[in-house]
């Protein structure tokens, strides 16, 4: 396994996830997802480093799985695998949240699962493309 490729893919994917995450969850879906959920932090209380770390961990997870177990090395297979993993993991987390929190609606669950699938597909494409360079 080429650790330097995995690390760079994780960094590039993490940056991509952070930018897309802001655009999708804050700009596009903020009124639909954050407003109904009264558990969101205020802007002043937002923990920036934790969000950056979350994006990096997600991208490193994709890079590791793609390189170590799945041999994914194209943007197309990366997009497919990233979207699939994103939908499955987001559905797991969101349905658990819906079961335990009265502030989470099925609309929020559906929007977040779809958004996570789309963003993870793009991040997966970037990671897969990077891992396939030079092969």
LUMLUMLUM-876531 format. One record per atom (N, C-alpha, C): atom name; x, y, z; residue in three letters; residue number from 1. Coordinates in steps of 0.1 Angstrom, whole numbers, plus 5000, padded with zeros to 4 digits. Layout:
> titor;c1;c2;c3;kolvo;marvo
> CA;X;Y;Z;ALA;NUM
...
//
This chain:
> titor;c1;c2;c3;kolvo;marvo
> N;5008;4988;5000;UNK;1
> CA;5000;5000;5000;UNK;1
> C;5009;5012;5000;UNK;1
> N;5005;5022;4992;UNK;2
> CA;5013;5034;4991;UNK;2
> C;5007;5045;5000;UNK;2
> N;5014;5046;5012;UNK;3
> CA;5009;5055;5022;UNK;3
> C;5009;5070;5018;UNK;3
> N;5019;5074;5011;UNK;4
> CA;5020;5088;5007;UNK;4
> C;5008;5091;4997;UNK;4
> N;5004;5082;4989;UNK;5
> CA;4992;5085;4980;UNK;5
> C;4980;5085;4988;UNK;5
> N;4978;5077;4998;UNK;6
> CA;4967;5077;5007;UNK;6
> C;4966;5090;5015;UNK;6
> N;4977;5094;5020;UNK;7
> CA;4977;5107;5028;UNK;7
> C;4973;5119;5019;UNK;7
> N;4979;5119;5007;UNK;8
> CA;4976;5131;4998;UNK;8
> C;4962;5130;4994;UNK;8
> N;4957;5118;4990;UNK;9
> CA;4943;5116;4986;UNK;9
> C;4934;5120;4997;UNK;9
> N;4937;5117;5010;UNK;10
> CA;4929;5120;5021;UNK;10
> C;4929;5136;5023;UNK;10
> N;4940;5142;5022;UNK;11
> CA;4941;5157;5023;UNK;11
> C;4933;5164;5012;UNK;11
> N;4934;5159;5000;UNK;12
> CA;4927;5165;4989;UNK;12
> C;4912;5163;4990;UNK;12
> N;4909;5150;4994;UNK;13
> CA;4895;5147;4996;UNK;13
> C;4889;5155;5008;UNK;13
> N;4896;5156;5019;UNK;14
> CA;4892;5164;5030;UNK;14
> C;4889;5178;5027;UNK;14
> N;4898;5185;5019;UNK;15
> CA;4895;5198;5015;UNK;15
> C;4883;5199;5006;UNK;15
> N;4882;5190;4997;UNK;16
> CA;4870;5189;4988;UNK;16
> C;4857;5188;4997;UNK;16
> N;4857;5179;5006;UNK;17
> CA;4846;5176;5015;UNK;17
> C;4842;5189;5023;UNK;17
> N;4852;5196;5028;UNK;18
> CA;4850;5208;5036;UNK;18
> C;4843;5219;5028;UNK;18
> N;4848;5221;5016;UNK;19
> CA;4842;5231;5007;UNK;19
> C;4828;5228;5003;UNK;19
> N;4827;5215;4998;UNK;20
> CA;4813;5211;4994;UNK;20
> C;4804;5210;5005;UNK;20
> N;4809;5206;5017;UNK;21
> CA;4800;5205;5029;UNK;21
> C;4794;5219;5032;UNK;21
> N;4803;5229;5032;UNK;22
> CA;4798;5243;5034;UNK;22
> C;4787;5247;5024;UNK;22
> N;4790;5244;5012;UNK;23
> CA;4781;5248;5001;UNK;23
> C;4768;5241;5002;UNK;23
> N;4768;5228;5005;UNK;24
> CA;4756;5219;5005;UNK;24
> C;4748;5221;5018;UNK;24
> N;4755;5219;5029;UNK;25
> CA;4748;5219;5042;UNK;25
> C;4745;5233;5048;UNK;25
> N;4754;5242;5045;UNK;26
> CA;4752;5256;5050;UNK;26
> C;4744;5264;5041;UNK;26
> N;4749;5265;5028;UNK;27
> CA;4743;5274;5019;UNK;27
> C;4730;5269;5013;UNK;27
> N;4730;5257;5008;UNK;28
> CA;4718;5251;5001;UNK;28
> C;4708;5245;5011;UNK;28
> N;4712;5238;5021;UNK;29
> CA;4702;5231;5029;UNK;29
> C;4701;5236;5043;UNK;29
> N;4708;5247;5047;UNK;30
> CA;4708;5252;5060;UNK;30
> C;4695;5255;5066;UNK;30
> N;4686;5261;5058;UNK;31
> CA;4672;5264;5063;UNK;31
> C;4664;5251;5065;UNK;31
> N;4667;5241;5058;UNK;32
> CA;4659;5228;5058;UNK;32
> C;4664;5219;5069;UNK;32
> N;4677;5218;5071;UNK;33
> CA;4683;5209;5080;UNK;33
> C;4686;5215;5094;UNK;33
> N;4692;5226;5094;UNK;34
> CA;4696;5232;5107;UNK;34
> C;4684;5238;5114;UNK;34
> N;4676;5245;5107;UNK;35
> CA;4664;5252;5114;UNK;35
> C;4655;5243;5122;UNK;35
> N;4651;5231;5115;UNK;36
> CA;4642;5222;5123;UNK;36
> C;4649;5215;5134;UNK;36
> N;4662;5214;5134;UNK;37
> CA;4670;5207;5144;UNK;37
> C;4675;5217;5154;UNK;37
> N;4668;5217;5166;UNK;38
> CA;4672;5227;5176;UNK;38
> C;4685;5222;5184;UNK;38
> N;4692;5213;5179;UNK;39
> CA;4704;5209;5185;UNK;39
> C;4717;5215;5179;UNK;39
> N;4715;5223;5169;UNK;40
> CA;4726;5229;5162;UNK;40
> C;4733;5240;5171;UNK;40
> N;4746;5241;5170;UNK;41
> CA;4753;5252;5177;UNK;41
> C;4751;5265;5170;UNK;41
> N;4752;5276;5177;UNK;42
> CA;4752;5289;5171;UNK;42
> C;4765;5291;5164;UNK;42
> N;4765;5301;5155;UNK;43
> CA;4777;5304;5148;UNK;43
> C;4789;5307;5157;UNK;43
> N;4786;5314;5168;UNK;44
> CA;4796;5318;5177;UNK;44
> C;4802;5306;5185;UNK;44
> N;4794;5295;5186;UNK;45
> CA;4799;5283;5193;UNK;45
> C;4804;5272;5184;UNK;45
> N;4804;5275;5171;UNK;46
> CA;4808;5265;5162;UNK;46
> C;4823;5261;5164;UNK;46
> N;4826;5247;5164;UNK;47
> CA;4839;5242;5167;UNK;47
> C;4846;5239;5154;UNK;47
> N;4853;5249;5148;UNK;48
> CA;4858;5248;5135;UNK;48
> C;4868;5236;5133;UNK;48
> N;4877;5234;5143;UNK;49
> CA;4887;5224;5141;UNK;49
> C;4880;5210;5141;UNK;49
> N;4869;5208;5148;UNK;50
> CA;4862;5195;5148;UNK;50
> C;4856;5192;5134;UNK;50
> N;4851;5203;5127;UNK;51
> CA;4846;5201;5114;UNK;51
> C;4857;5198;5104;UNK;51
> N;4868;5205;5105;UNK;52
> CA;4879;5201;5096;UNK;52
> C;4884;5187;5098;UNK;52
> N;4885;5183;5111;UNK;53
> CA;4889;5169;5114;UNK;53
> C;4879;5159;5109;UNK;53
> N;4866;5162;5110;UNK;54
> CA;4856;5153;5105;UNK;54
> C;4857;5151;5090;UNK;54
> N;4859;5162;5082;UNK;55
> CA;4861;5161;5068;UNK;55
> C;4874;5153;5064;UNK;55
> N;4884;5155;5071;UNK;56
> CA;4897;5148;5069;UNK;56
> C;4895;5133;5072;UNK;56
> N;4889;5130;5083;UNK;57
> CA;4887;5116;5087;UNK;57
> C;4879;5108;5076;UNK;57
> N;4868;5115;5072;UNK;58
> CA;4860;5109;5061;UNK;58
> C;4868;5106;5049;UNK;58
> N;4875;5116;5044;UNK;59
> CA;4883;5114;5032;UNK;59
> C;4894;5104;5034;UNK;59
> N;4901;5104;5045;UNK;60
> CA;4911;5093;5048;UNK;60
> C;4905;5080;5048;UNK;60
> N;4893;5078;5054;UNK;61
> CA;4886;5065;5054;UNK;61
> C;4884;5061;5040;UNK;61
> N;4879;5070;5031;UNK;62
> CA;4876;5066;5017;UNK;62
> C;4890;5062;5010;UNK;62
> N;4900;5070;5012;UNK;63
> CA;4913;5067;5006;UNK;63
> C;4918;5054;5011;UNK;63
> N;4917;5051;5024;UNK;64
> CA;4922;5038;5029;UNK;64
> C;4915;5026;5023;UNK;64
> N;4902;5027;5024;UNK;65
> CA;4893;5016;5019;UNK;65
> C;4896;5014;5004;UNK;65
> N;4896;5025;4996;UNK;66
> CA;4899;5024;4982;UNK;66
> C;4912;5018;4979;UNK;66
> N;4923;5022;4986;UNK;67
> CA;4936;5017;4983;UNK;67
> C;4938;5003;4988;UNK;67
> N;4934;5001;5001;UNK;68
> CA;4938;4988;5008;UNK;68
> C;4929;4976;5004;UNK;68
> N;4916;4979;5003;UNK;69
> CA;4907;4967;5001;UNK;69
> C;4900;4967;4988;UNK;69
> N;4897;4979;4982;UNK;70
> CA;4889;4979;4970;UNK;70
> C;4896;4981;4957;UNK;70
> N;4909;4985;4958;UNK;71
> CA;4917;4987;4945;UNK;71
> C;4910;4997;4936;UNK;71
> N;4904;5007;4942;UNK;72
> CA;4897;5018;4934;UNK;72
> C;4908;5028;4929;UNK;72
> N;4908;5030;4916;UNK;73
> CA;4919;5039;4911;UNK;73
> C;4914;5047;4899;UNK;73
> N;4901;5049;4898;UNK;74
> CA;4895;5058;4888;UNK;74
> C;4885;5067;4894;UNK;74
> N;4882;5079;4888;UNK;75
> CA;4872;5088;4894;UNK;75
> C;4858;5082;4893;UNK;75
> N;4856;5074;4883;UNK;76
> CA;4843;5068;4881;UNK;76
> C;4840;5057;4892;UNK;76
> N;4849;5048;4895;UNK;77
> CA;4846;5038;4905;UNK;77
> C;4847;5045;4919;UNK;77
> N;4855;5055;4920;UNK;78
> CA;4856;5063;4933;UNK;78
> C;4843;5070;4936;UNK;78
> N;4837;5076;4926;UNK;79
> CA;4824;5082;4927;UNK;79
> C;4813;5073;4932;UNK;79
> N;4813;5061;4925;UNK;80
> CA;4803;5051;4928;UNK;80
> C;4804;5046;4943;UNK;80
> N;4817;5042;4946;UNK;81
> CA;4819;5037;4960;UNK;81
> C;4817;5048;4970;UNK;81
> N;4821;5060;4967;UNK;82
> CA;4820;5071;4977;UNK;82
> C;4805;5074;4980;UNK;82
> N;4797;5074;4969;UNK;83
> CA;4783;5077;4970;UNK;83
> C;4776;5066;4978;UNK;83
> N;4779;5053;4975;UNK;84
> CA;4773;5042;4982;UNK;84
> C;4777;5042;4997;UNK;84
> N;4789;5044;5000;UNK;85
> CA;4793;5044;5014;UNK;85
> C;4787;5056;5021;UNK;85
> N;4786;5067;5014;UNK;86
> CA;4780;5079;5020;UNK;86
> C;4766;5077;5024;UNK;86
> N;4758;5072;5014;UNK;87
> CA;4744;5069;5017;UNK;87
> C;4742;5059;5028;UNK;87
> N;4749;5048;5028;UNK;88
> CA;4748;5038;5038;UNK;88
> C;4751;5043;5052;UNK;88
> N;4762;5050;5053;UNK;89
> CA;4767;5054;5066;UNK;89
> C;4758;5066;5071;UNK;89
> N;4754;5075;5062;UNK;90
> CA;4745;5086;5066;UNK;90
> C;4731;5081;5070;UNK;90
> N;4726;5071;5063;UNK;91
> CA;4713;5065;5067;UNK;91
> C;4714;5058;5080;UNK;91
> N;4725;5051;5083;UNK;92
> CA;4726;5045;5096;UNK;92
> C;4726;5056;5107;UNK;92
> N;4734;5066;5106;UNK;93
> CA;4735;5077;5116;UNK;93
> C;4721;5084;5117;UNK;93
> N;4716;5088;5106;UNK;94
> CA;4704;5096;5106;UNK;94
> C;4691;5089;5111;UNK;94
> N;4690;5076;5108;UNK;95
> CA;4679;5068;5113;UNK;95
> C;4680;5066;5128;UNK;95
> N;4693;5064;5133;UNK;96
> CA;4695;5063;5147;UNK;96
> C;4692;5077;5154;UNK;96
> N;4696;5088;5148;UNK;97
> CA;4692;5101;5153;UNK;97
> C;4677;5103;5154;UNK;97
> N;4670;5099;5143;UNK;98
> CA;4656;5100;5143;UNK;98
> C;4649;5092;5154;UNK;98
> N;4655;5080;5156;UNK;99
> CA;4649;5072;5167;UNK;99
> C;4651;5078;5181;UNK;99
> N;4662;5085;5183;UNK;100
> CA;4665;5090;5196;UNK;100
> C;4662;5105;5199;UNK;100
> N;4660;5113;5188;UNK;101
> CA;4659;5127;5190;UNK;101
> C;4645;5132;5184;UNK;101
> N;4638;5139;5192;UNK;102
> CA;4625;5144;5187;UNK;102
> C;4626;5155;5177;UNK;102
> N;4638;5161;5176;UNK;103
> CA;4640;5173;5167;UNK;103
> C;4643;5169;5153;UNK;103
> N;4646;5156;5151;UNK;104
> CA;4650;5151;5137;UNK;104
> C;4637;5146;5130;UNK;104
> N;4634;5152;5118;UNK;105
> CA;4623;5148;5110;UNK;105
> C;4627;5138;5099;UNK;105
> N;4618;5131;5093;UNK;106
> CA;4621;5123;5082;UNK;106
> C;4626;5131;5070;UNK;106
> N;4622;5143;5069;UNK;107
> CA;4627;5152;5058;UNK;107
> C;4641;5155;5060;UNK;107
> N;4645;5158;5073;UNK;108
> CA;4660;5160;5076;UNK;108
> C;4668;5147;5073;UNK;108
> N;4662;5136;5077;UNK;109
> CA;4669;5123;5074;UNK;109
> C;4671;5121;5059;UNK;109
> N;4661;5123;5051;UNK;110
> CA;4662;5121;5037;UNK;110
> C;4671;5131;5030;UNK;110
> N;4670;5144;5034;UNK;111
> CA;4679;5154;5028;UNK;111
> C;4694;5151;5031;UNK;111
> N;4696;5148;5044;UNK;112
> CA;4710;5145;5048;UNK;112
> C;4716;5133;5041;UNK;112
> N;4708;5122;5040;UNK;113
> CA;4713;5110;5033;UNK;113
> C;4716;5113;5019;UNK;113
> N;4707;5120;5012;UNK;114
> CA;4709;5123;4998;UNK;114
> C;4721;5133;4996;UNK;114
> N;4722;5143;5005;UNK;115
> CA;4733;5152;5004;UNK;115
> C;4747;5145;5007;UNK;115
> N;4747;5137;5017;UNK;116
> CA;4759;5129;5020;UNK;116
> C;4763;5120;5009;UNK;116
> N;4753;5114;5002;UNK;117
> CA;4756;5105;4991;UNK;117
> C;4762;5113;4979;UNK;117
> N;4757;5125;4976;UNK;118
> CA;4762;5133;4965;UNK;118
> C;4776;5138;4968;UNK;118
> N;4778;5144;4980;UNK;119
> CA;4791;5150;4984;UNK;119
> C;4801;5139;4985;UNK;119
> N;4798;5127;4991;UNK;120
> CA;4807;5116;4992;UNK;120
> C;4810;5110;4978;UNK;120
> N;4801;5111;4969;UNK;121
> CA;4804;5106;4955;UNK;121
> C;4814;5115;4949;UNK;121
> N;4813;5128;4951;UNK;122
> CA;4823;5137;4945;UNK;122
> C;4837;5136;4952;UNK;122
> N;4837;5135;4965;UNK;123
> CA;4849;5132;4972;UNK;123
> C;4855;5119;4968;UNK;123
> N;4847;5109;4967;UNK;124
> CA;4852;5096;4962;UNK;124
> C;4858;5097;4948;UNK;124
> N;4852;5105;4940;UNK;125
> CA;4858;5106;4926;UNK;125
> C;4872;5113;4927;UNK;125
> N;4873;5123;4935;UNK;126
> CA;4886;5130;4937;UNK;126
> C;4896;5120;4943;UNK;126
> N;4893;5113;4953;UNK;127
> CA;4902;5103;4959;UNK;127
> C;4906;5092;4949;UNK;127
> N;4896;5086;4942;UNK;128
> CA;4899;5076;4933;UNK;128
> C;4908;5081;4921;UNK;128
> N;4905;5093;4917;UNK;129
> CA;4913;5099;4906;UNK;129
> C;4928;5100;4911;UNK;129
> N;4930;5105;4923;UNK;130
> CA;4943;5107;4928;UNK;130
> C;4950;5094;4930;UNK;130
> N;4943;5084;4935;UNK;131
> CA;4950;5071;4938;UNK;131
> C;4954;5064;4925;UNK;131
> N;4947;5067;4914;UNK;132
> CA;4949;5061;4901;UNK;132
> C;4960;5068;4893;UNK;132
> N;4964;5080;4897;UNK;133
> CA;4975;5087;4890;UNK;133
> C;4987;5079;4889;UNK;133
> N;4993;5077;4877;UNK;134
> CA;5005;5070;4875;UNK;134
> C;5004;5055;4875;UNK;134
> N;4992;5050;4875;UNK;135
> CA;4991;5035;4874;UNK;135
> C;4990;5031;4860;UNK;135
//
